[in-house]
Amino acid sequence: MKTVFPDKAVLVQKKVTFEALRRLVMKTPVKTGRAQGNWQVTIGNPAEGQLDIVDPDGKNTISAGMAALVNLQPYQVVWISNNVDYIEALEHGHSQQAPQGMLSVTVEEMKGMFEREE
């Protein structure tokens, strides 16, 4: 069994979080960019409430998510949340832009990445 040092664990966690966030943001249907702008990265607890942000290309949301990880400590829990009131409808195929959703597709993709690494 390999030993993972704390610094390496944080680096891996940041990379995985970045990739998951990037995929979620890019898969989120865009009408105004409000749903894309509401993906929030937090440490320790999920985000509460909605942001008053519109980010139709997703770049600012991804940057903000990565900035939230600057002080990440080894083995802390990282959350990626979206609290817009219609995010569940989008996840369940309400938009033709993402008929399969965003989160479930991203989770399966990420699982596939780790299965290949073994």
KOLBA-868589 format. One record per residue (C-alpha): chain; x, y, z; residue number from 1. Coordinates in steps of 0.02 Angstrom, whole numbers, always signed. Layout:
N
unit/px/py/pz/pos
A/X/Y/Z/NUM
...
***
This chain:
118
unit/px/py/pz/pos
A/+0/+0/+0/1
A/+66/+172/-46/2
A/+83/+307/+86/3
A/+11/+474/+34/4
A/+96/+623/+114/5
A/-16/+767/+167/6
A/+54/+891/+39/7
A/+27/+765/-101/8
A/-150/+731/-38/9
A/-193/+917/-47/10
A/-122/+931/-222/11
A/-223/+781/-281/12
A/-380/+849/-198/13
A/-358/+1017/-282/14
A/-333/+936/-452/15
A/-487/+826/-431/16
A/-591/+973/-370/17
A/-534/+1080/-516/18
A/-577/+946/-643/19
A/-747/+910/-566/20
A/-789/+1096/-555/21
A/-732/+1128/-733/22
A/-839/+987/-798/23
A/-992/+1040/-698/24
A/-980/+1221/-752/25
A/-953/+1177/-934/26
A/-1099/+1054/-935/27
A/-1220/+1175/-852/28
A/-1349/+1241/-976/29
A/-1334/+1426/-1013/30
A/-1480/+1542/-1038/31
A/-1420/+1688/-932/32
A/-1268/+1610/-848/33
A/-1346/+1616/-676/34
A/-1340/+1428/-648/35
A/-1159/+1422/-707/36
A/-1113/+1566/-593/37
A/-1186/+1479/-441/38
A/-1067/+1331/-432/39
A/-980/+1364/-266/40
A/-828/+1279/-191/41
A/-818/+1278/-1/42
A/-715/+1189/+130/43
A/-796/+1100/+276/44
A/-979/+1138/+241/45
A/-1085/+1157/+85/46
A/-1122/+1332/+24/47
A/-1282/+1412/+83/48
A/-1389/+1524/-26/49
A/-1378/+1584/-204/50
A/-1253/+1705/-277/51
A/-1306/+1857/-376/52
A/-1184/+1812/-514/53
A/-1207/+1783/-700/54
A/-1060/+1694/-783/55
A/-1110/+1633/-956/56
A/-936/+1570/-1003/57
A/-899/+1497/-831/58
A/-721/+1563/-818/59
A/-751/+1673/-665/60
A/-841/+1532/-576/61
A/-697/+1412/-605/62
A/-571/+1542/-549/63
A/-671/+1580/-391/64
A/-683/+1395/-353/65
A/-497/+1372/-364/66
A/-466/+1527/-259/67
A/-575/+1450/-123/68
A/-448/+1309/-108/69
A/-295/+1416/-72/70
A/-297/+1375/+113/71
A/-352/+1194/+95/72
A/-273/+1084/+229/73
A/-240/+897/+213/74
A/-395/+788/+222/75
A/-522/+928/+236/76
A/-689/+899/+150/77
A/-719/+1005/-6/78
A/-895/+1040/-67/79
A/-953/+1092/-240/80
A/-1130/+1159/-223/81
A/-1258/+1248/-329/82
A/-1410/+1322/-242/83
A/-1509/+1403/-382/84
A/-1690/+1353/-359/85
A/-1698/+1264/-527/86
A/-1535/+1166/-521/87
A/-1626/+1001/-488/88
A/-1735/+1029/-641/89
A/-1579/+1058/-746/90
A/-1499/+901/-673/91
A/-1653/+801/-721/92
A/-1649/+853/-904/93
A/-1760/+1008/-905/94
A/-1642/+1090/-1031/95
A/-1606/+1018/-1202/96
A/-1429/+1085/-1180/97
A/-1398/+953/-1046/98
A/-1532/+819/-1062/99
A/-1428/+696/-959/100
A/-1392/+824/-823/101
A/-1224/+887/-762/102
A/-1186/+811/-593/103
A/-1227/+630/-629/104
A/-1130/+635/-792/105
A/-980/+717/-708/106
A/-980/+592/-565/107
A/-977/+447/-689/108
A/-837/+529/-788/109
A/-734/+558/-631/110
A/-762/+379/-573/111
A/-699/+322/-741/112
A/-541/+426/-722/113
A/-500/+339/-557/114
A/-540/+167/-622/115
A/-411/+192/-760/116
A/-281/+245/-631/117
A/-287/+82/-534/118
***
